[in-house]
Amino acid sequence: MIAEAVLDGRGYFTATPAALLALFRERNPDSRATEDEAAAVSHVGRARAELWNSFGIAIYPPRVGRREWSFRLVAVPGEEAA
């Protein structure tokens, strides 16, 4: 779901916890990530390695004073970073 959003955003996607929750509810309503915002954020944390290893997507947690998570396509999956 996040990988699709990144590709739809031309390699970049940002979302608040509420937006992540809405995305998960829309695309996978049976997921535990749809319980609340905390569950959505926890799901992102658990998916971090898979997003990187399978899709080359890096996750940047919110900075101090912000609530937006950032997702960026930064590598071709399966290739070593230079």
Secondary structure as UniProt FT lines:
FT   HELIX           2..8
FT   TURN            9..11
FT   STRAND          12..15
FT   HELIX           17..27
FT   TURN            29..30
FT   HELIX           32..34
FT   HELIX           37..55
FT   STRAND          57..60
FT   TURN            64..65
FT   STRAND          69..73
FT   TURN            77..78
//
